[in-house]
């Protein structure tokens, strides 16, 4: 028997006896470090030439048996599923050409899901790039059919080639998986960082979640968390396994320390807007829910739960539309509510920022635009918020921010600065205050004009915020005292590194404001001639350990002394002192 026929026999035996098995790699949230789901990765028998999935799928494609293999792989992925709660997701790989196979119908998959206590809402079909999609209009129509049943769609290997970008534009997936080639050493590459920033902005506007693949180093994890990428996957976070995963405590702490801050100090969490809402178990009869709406005319919706975990939503108007048909009343009245509930409502954690929830809510289809937003606490039912409440709160926050913010930079002004400082002092937890002041700004303004001066002020504001994003914590604060004076309030464990980053960023870009002019001397505020290369940055770092009582006056006095020292030194510099 030839080697080729021996391999073919092994392959057919593997398929016939279903010798495949699945391992599962965790996908972790970069907001809270929790496992949001698993990617199912198929493996062949350990001692066979098909143990590697790459070899297995390449051979199946050569033999024209790809569909049969993929169907078996899907079944094994579901049978071995290790999902721990109803909100976790199972990512199942399917190649693009299988979409067009007449045998690829969701009925078989649905049957297996139900046999294992799962539903289409738990499944994400991950379109892999083993071959590019040839007919996007047909693929879109096919995938839309599955979406209506509750399945979600992910595009794999985004950034690895043109075809994946075209797939994103045409198919508008629920998840985009960023290829390892863009993730590797991203902390060392500004180009990769800028590309990821663009992906984050695009995903936010389109209500798409990003998953970074192939994370192997802590520096990569930190950078991606700071950039605002939603989820991550890779050997650092968990290797493929047959058992459920839990992220290591040190990695959870890294995520909490570096997660991206959405908005400034005036931003609210959605939990602040949570109000009680009627809940019903998913096995309750439709008639019971309808009676509730009849008795409570003010109720616009109810949440459907399974053991206190929200699994669906029923809006008043939609329920009565269901019951309005000629035979609908008798058809639905004694059925359970889970048969007609919305199985994919917007569910958010209580600590999600209100503006982020607003963007997610208003990205929904027109039919669901005014549906309630369900709010959870530790995965359990906590309450709900209406679109009206969310939009009103954003309007109020923006009006308050605009009223007291600096008109040039938009940063919080003195009223908010004092509030933040008083809050930190009353919390009695260590924090740091960085006062920033531009040296020779008056000379610059006189020489280059007020417009250039305003641009330099705005640049300095950007430098402060960018440095905080890189070296700070999620709850740090940047304010504009006035003129060329700024303040940053941070809980970072490395305050000196924060100051160094501010100076580095400032020095890196300030030259672009000089229009290639040259000079040897500048003039200080008193009109004295000083030898200098131009505007520099003086920082006063007040380290507040809070082991003893401190006051605003104590912080201000200390900062003033440090500022005097910094001003006496040529060039950008920081001085620091511990108090409290």
Buried (B, 14 or more C-beta within 10 A) or exposed (E): EEEEEEBBEBBEEBBEEEBBBBBBBBBBBBBBBBBBBBBBBBBBBEEBBBEEBEBBBBBBBEEEBBBBBBBBBBBBBBEBBBBEEBBBBBBBBBBBBBBBBEEBEBEEBBEBBEEEEBBBBBBBBBBBBBEEBEEEEEBBEBBEEBBEBBBBBBBBBBBBBEBBBBBBEBBBBBBBBBBBEBBBEBBEBEEBBEBBEEBBEEBBEBBBBBBBBBBBBEEBBBBBBBBBBBBBBBEBBBEBBEEBBEBEEEBBEBBBBBBBBBBBBBBBBBBEBBEEBBBBBBEBBBBEBBEBBEEEEEBBBBBBBBEEBBBBBBBBEBBEEBBEEEEEBEEBEEEBBBEBBBBBBBBBBBEBBBBBBBBBBEBBEEEBEBBBBBBBEEBEBBBBBBBEBBBEBBEEBEEEBEEBBBEBBEBBBBEBBEBBBEEBBEEBEBBBBBBBBBBBBBBBBEBBEEEBBEBBBBBBBBBBBBBBBBBBBBEBBBBBBEEBBBBBBBBBEEBBEBBBBBBEBBBEEBEEBBEEEEEEEBBBEEEEEEEBBBBBBBBBBBBBEBEEEBEEEBBEEBBEEBBEBBBEEEEBBBBBEEBB
